[in-house]
Amino acid sequence: MGFADLIAALKDNPYFGAGFGLIGVGTLLAVAKKGVQYGSIAARRHFMMTMEVPSKDKSYYWLLNWITANARNAQHLSVETTFKQSESGKIDTQFDFVPSPGNHYFRYRNTWIWVERNREKQMIDLHTGTPWETVTLTAIGRNKQLFFDILNQSREMALERQEGKTIMYTAMGAEWRQFGYPRRRRPINSVILDKGISEGMLDDVQEFIKNPKWYSDRGIPYRRGYLLYGPPGCGKTSYIMALAGQLQYSICVMNLSERSLSDDRLNHLMNVAPQQSIILLEDIDAAFVSREDQDDAKYQGMGRVTLSGLLNTLDGVASTEARIVFMTTNYLDRLDPALIRPGRVDLKQLIGHATEHQLHQMYMRFYPELGHKMAAEFASQVTESKRPVSVAAVQGFFMIHKNNGHAVLENINKLWS
């Protein structure tokens, strides 16, 4: 009996014609559909791997850039505009393309990988205002090492783009977010401090980084605190920037005066700071209301971090280790003694007004063709005047006469004007 004869027989069948046949066909189709669904789920579970990366994860944008470099078939792209600074200081605009929301595919190590980038239109990140996104990679096979290799390659690619740069982070909500674009590393010798200060602090930090076992063997918490104090404009922040570049560390800038910052959030941020980073607390003296006014501040709902909260974060039970904290202040006498005691601040360093050594070195940096004799004369005249001057003021004075070192000596009295 052929297929046509079967259809003709079903038409003549009274039960089929009454609707029982249609119900049976519908049941068979539903069962077949369910079978395909379960078969697809079983195939994905036993013969495929899936990796989902949310936009909140640090590797999310690394992965998007890696996919762009490897997914040659991706035709739907989103643009990301960045600015790249050259050694001369010139800033060039650079356009990067990443896969747009949707489906993409590419072949990697003889394995086809399906990429789904999904964007939640009704859910946004409250801190950045951007929609929540996920990227899902699906590959045939059970070799999870494939995904580990992809993540490692995407990380290495991102680090290559940041090579020679210092990354700045700022606190956004309960996490650290990159602030601005990576900055060109500042050479440590570009910041001229008094004789031996720069070398001494660099040696101290490097010794700390290289000897975690020494601390653990002696039961000493593995963390280091530094306080740089002195008049404004003398190079405290500049030196920290240069030190981070020398160590190839990033910098996490913490504003303790932020109204929304609480003790709990401060402690959390200290615990989740990026690895190989310096935590910078600038102008620490301006961060707190006086002890007499703290209760009133709490009552008014100011919500700012307290001194006791900072002390517990620096060396309390829940404080983190493998951490480097730099604090700066223009007024050492305004700081509570409990904040700068040993264990919280391990090294205090004065970064004061320009000394004769600094003046000499700065003159030679700006006018090397005039030689040490002219530099010594300039340094001698400034120090003999007995009037203090900051490094920033000297640099600004040199910028006025940047092509004429003789004019600097001729107009030296204007240095203090």
C-alpha positions in Angstrom: 0.0 0.0 0.0 1.4 3.4 -1.0 1.2 6.7 0.9 -1.7 7.8 -1.4 -3.7 4.6 -0.6 -3.0 5.2 3.2 -4.4 8.7 3.0 -7.5 7.5 1.0 -8.1 4.7 3.6 -7.9 7.2 6.5 -10.4 9.5 4.8 -12.9 6.6 4.5 -12.4 5.6 8.1 -15.3 6.9 10.2 -13.3 7.2 13.4 -10.6 9.3 11.7 -13.2 11.4 10.0 -14.9 12.0 13.4 -11.7 13.7 14.7 -9.9 10.9 16.5 -7.3 10.8 13.8 -6.6 14.5 14.0 -6.2 14.2 17.7 -3.7 11.4 17.3 -1.7 13.3 14.6 -1.6 16.4 16.9 -0.5 14.2 19.8 2.3 12.7 17.7 3.4 16.2 16.6 3.5 17.4 20.2 5.5 14.4 21.3 7.9 14.9 18.4 8.3 18.6 19.3 9.0 17.7 23.0 11.4 15.0 21.8 13.3 17.5 19.8 13.4 20.0 22.7 14.6 17.3 25.2 17.1 16.0 22.6 18.5 19.5 22.1 18.8 20.0 25.9 20.5 16.6 26.2 22.9 17.4 23.3 23.9 20.7 24.9 24.3 19.1 28.3 26.4 16.1 27.2 28.1 17.3 23.9 28.5 21.0 24.3 30.0 23.6 26.7 28.5 26.9 27.6 30.3 29.9 29.3 28.4 33.0 30.3 30.2 36.2 31.2 28.1 39.1 32.6 29.0 42.7 31.9 29.8 43.3 35.6 32.7 40.8 35.4 36.2 42.4 34.8 36.8 40.1 31.8 33.7 41.1 29.9 35.3 43.8 27.7 38.5 41.8 27.4 36.4 39.0 25.9 34.6 41.3 23.5 37.8 42.7 22.1 39.3 39.1 21.8 36.2 38.0 19.9 36.5 40.9 17.6 40.1 39.9 16.8 39.1 36.2 16.2 35.5 36.3 14.9 36.2 37.3 11.3 32.6 36.6 10.3 31.1 39.1 12.7 29.3 41.7 10.5 27.3 43.5 13.2 29.6 45.6 15.2 29.5 48.3 17.9 32.0 51.1 18.0 34.1 52.1 21.1 36.1 55.3 20.8 39.3 55.7 22.8 42.2 58.2 23.0 45.8 57.1 22.8 48.6 59.3 24.1 52.0 59.0 22.3 55.4 59.5 24.0 55.4 63.1 22.7 52.1 63.8 24.5 50.0 63.9 21.3 46.6 62.3 21.7 45.2 60.3 18.8 41.6 59.0 18.4 41.2 55.3 18.0 38.1 53.4 17.1 37.6 49.8 18.3 34.9 47.5 17.1 33.3 44.9 19.2 30.4 42.5 18.4 27.0 44.1 18.7 24.1 42.5 20.6 23.0 39.4 18.6 24.5 36.1 17.5 27.9 35.6 16.0 30.1 32.6 15.3 33.8 31.8 14.6 36.2 28.9 14.5 38.9 28.6 17.1 41.4 25.7 17.3 39.2 23.6 14.9 36.2 24.1 17.1 33.1 26.1 16.1 32.0 28.6 18.8 28.6 30.3 18.9 28.5 33.7 20.5 25.3 35.3 21.9 25.5 38.8 23.2 22.3 39.7 25.0 21.3 43.1 26.4 18.6 43.5 29.0 16.7 46.6 28.0 14.7 46.9 31.2 17.7 46.4 33.6 20.5 48.9 34.0 23.5 49.4 36.1 22.5 52.1 38.6 26.1 53.4 38.9 26.9 53.8 35.2 23.4 53.9 33.6 24.3 51.2 31.0 22.1 48.2 30.4 23.0 44.8 31.8 24.6 42.6 29.3 25.9 39.0 29.0 28.0 37.2 26.5 27.5 33.5 26.2 30.0 31.2 24.3 28.8 27.7 23.3 31.3 25.2 21.9 31.1 21.6 20.8 33.0 19.2 23.1 33.8 18.8 26.8 37.2 20.3 26.9 36.9 23.2 29.4 40.5 24.2 28.9 39.3 25.8 25.7 37.5 28.5 27.6 40.4 28.9 30.0 42.7 29.5 27.1 40.3 32.1 25.6 40.0 34.0 28.8 43.8 34.0 29.3 44.4 35.2 25.7 41.8 38.0 26.1 43.5 39.0 29.4 46.9 39.1 27.8 45.6 41.1 24.8 44.1 43.7 27.2 47.4 43.9 29.2 49.3 44.5 26.0 47.1 47.4 25.2 47.8 48.8 28.7 51.5 48.2 28.6 53.5 51.2 29.7 50.3 52.8 31.2 49.1 53.5 34.7 45.5 52.6 35.4 43.5 54.8 37.7 40.5 53.4 39.6 37.8 55.2 41.6 35.1 53.9 43.9 31.7 53.5 42.2 29.1 52.0 44.6 30.5 48.8 46.0 33.2 48.2 43.4 36.2 49.9 41.7 35.8 51.2 38.2 38.5 52.4 35.9 38.6 56.2 35.9 39.4 57.8 32.5 41.8 56.3 30.1 45.1 54.6 31.0 47.8 57.2 31.6 51.4 57.1 30.3 53.7 55.9 33.1 55.7 58.7 34.6 59.4 57.9 35.1 60.4 57.9 38.7 63.3 60.2 38.0 61.0 62.8 36.6 59.9 63.7 40.2 62.8 65.4 41.9 62.7 65.1 45.7 65.4 65.9 48.2 68.5 63.8 48.2 67.8 60.1 49.1 64.0 60.4 49.6 62.9 58.9 46.4 65.4 56.0 46.4 64.6 55.3 50.1 60.9 55.0 49.6 61.2 52.9 46.4 63.6 50.5 48.2 61.2 50.2 51.1 58.2 49.4 48.9 60.1 46.9 46.7 61.4 45.2 49.8 57.9 44.8 51.1 56.6 43.4 47.8 59.3 40.8 47.6 59.1 39.4 51.1 55.6 38.2 52.0 57.0 35.1 53.6 59.1 37.2 56.0 55.9 38.7 57.4 54.0 35.4 57.6 56.9 33.6 59.4 56.9 36.3 62.1 53.1 36.7 62.4 53.1 40.2 61.1 50.2 41.4 59.0 51.4 41.7 55.4 50.5 45.3 54.7 52.3 48.6 54.5 51.2 52.2 55.2 52.9 55.4 54.1 52.2 59.0 55.0 53.6 61.8 52.9 53.2 65.2 54.5 54.3 68.7 53.7 53.1 72.0 52.0 51.0 71.8 48.9 52.7 71.7 45.5 55.8 69.9 46.7 55.4 66.6 44.8 53.5 64.2 47.1 50.9 63.1 44.6 53.3 63.3 41.7 55.7 61.0 43.4 53.0 58.4 44.1 52.0 58.4 40.4 55.7 57.9 39.4 56.1 55.2 42.0 53.1 53.3 40.7 54.5 53.5 37.2 57.9 52.2 38.4 56.2 49.3 40.2 53.8 48.7 37.3 50.9 49.1 39.8 47.6 50.7 39.4 46.2 53.4 41.7 42.9 53.3 43.6 41.9 56.8 44.6 39.6 56.9 47.6 37.7 60.1 48.6 37.0 59.8 52.3 34.9 63.0 52.2 32.3 61.5 49.9 28.9 61.8 51.6 27.7 58.3 50.6 30.8 56.6 51.9 30.1 54.6 55.1 32.3 52.6 57.3 31.0 49.3 55.9 31.4 50.4 52.3 34.9 51.6 53.0 35.9 48.3 54.5 34.3 46.4 51.6 36.2 48.6 49.0 39.5 48.0 50.8 38.9 44.3 50.6 38.0 44.2 46.9 40.7 46.6 45.6 42.4 45.3 42.4 45.6 43.3 42.9 48.9 45.1 42.4 47.4 48.5 43.2 48.2 51.4 45.5 45.3 52.7 47.6 45.6 56.5 47.7 43.9 58.5 50.5 44.6 62.2 49.6 44.2 65.1 52.1 43.5 62.7 54.9 43.2 65.7 57.3 40.1 67.1 55.5 38.2 63.8 55.7 36.8 63.9 59.2 34.7 66.3 61.2 36.1 66.9 64.7 35.5 64.3 67.4 33.1 66.7 69.2 31.0 67.1 66.1 30.9 63.4 65.0 27.7 62.6 66.9 25.9 65.6 65.5 27.1 64.7 62.0 25.6 61.2 62.3 22.4 62.6 63.7 22.0 64.9 60.7 22.5 61.9 58.3 25.7 63.1 56.7 26.6 59.4 56.2 30.4 60.0 56.0 33.0 57.6 57.2 34.2 57.9 60.8 37.7 57.9 62.1 37.1 54.7 64.1 35.8 53.1 60.9 39.0 54.0 59.0 41.2 52.8 61.9 39.4 49.4 61.9 39.7 49.2 58.1 43.5 49.9 58.3 44.4 47.3 60.9 41.2 45.8 62.4 40.2 42.1 62.4 38.6 42.3 59.0 41.3 44.4 57.3 42.9 42.9 54.2 46.6 41.9 53.7 49.0 42.3 50.7 47.9 46.0 50.6 49.9 49.2 50.1 48.2 52.4 51.4 49.5 55.9 50.8 48.0 58.9 52.7 48.8 62.5 52.0 48.3 65.6 54.1 49.3 69.2 54.1 48.9 69.5 57.9 50.5 66.7 59.9 49.5 68.3 63.2 45.8 68.0 62.4 45.9 64.2 62.3 44.7 62.1 65.2 47.8 60.3 66.7 45.8 57.0 66.5 45.7 57.3 62.8 49.5 57.6 62.3 50.8 55.3 64.9 53.1 52.4 63.8 51.1 49.5 62.3 48.8 51.9 60.5 51.5 54.2 59.1 54.8 52.4 58.9 56.8 55.2 57.2 56.2 59.0 57.5 58.1 61.2 55.0 58.2 64.9 54.8 58.0 66.3 51.3 58.9 69.9 52.0 59.8 73.1 50.1 62.4 73.0 47.4 65.9 72.4 48.8 69.2 73.5 47.2 69.6 69.9 45.8 66.2 70.0 44.2 66.7 73.5 42.8 70.0 72.4 41.2 68.5 69.3 39.7 65.4 71.1 38.3 67.5 73.7 36.7 69.7 71.1 35.0 66.5 69.3 33.9 65.2 72.4 32.1 68.4 73.9 30.9 71.1 71.1 30.5 73.0 73.1 28.0 73.9 75.8 30.6 75.7 73.4 32.8 76.1 72.9 36.5 77.7 76.3 37.2 74.5 78.1 36.3 72.4 75.6 38.1 74.5 76.0 41.3 74.2 79.8 41.0 70.4 79.6 40.7 70.1 77.2 43.6 72.4 79.3 45.8 70.4 82.5 45.2 67.1 80.9 46.0 68.3 79.3 49.2 70.2 82.4 50.4 67.0 84.4 50.1 65.6 82.3 53.0 62.1 82.4 51.4 60.5 79.0 51.0 59.2 78.0 47.5 57.4 74.9 46.3 58.5 72.7 43.5 55.3 73.5 41.6 56.2 77.3 41.8 59.7 76.7 40.5 58.4 74.6 37.7 55.8 77.2 36.8 58.5 79.9 36.8 60.7 77.8 34.5 57.8 77.4 32.1 57.6 81.1 31.7 61.3 81.2 30.6 61.4 77.6 29.2 63.8 78.6 26.4 65.9 81.1 28.3 67.8 79.9 31.4 69.6 83.2 31.7 66.3 85.0 32.1 65.5 82.8 35.1 68.5 84.3 37.0 67.8 87.8 35.8 64.2 87.7 37.0 64.7 85.5 40.1 62.9 87.9 42.4 59.7 87.2 40.4 59.8 83.6 41.6 57.8 84.6 44.7 55.4 87.0 43.0 
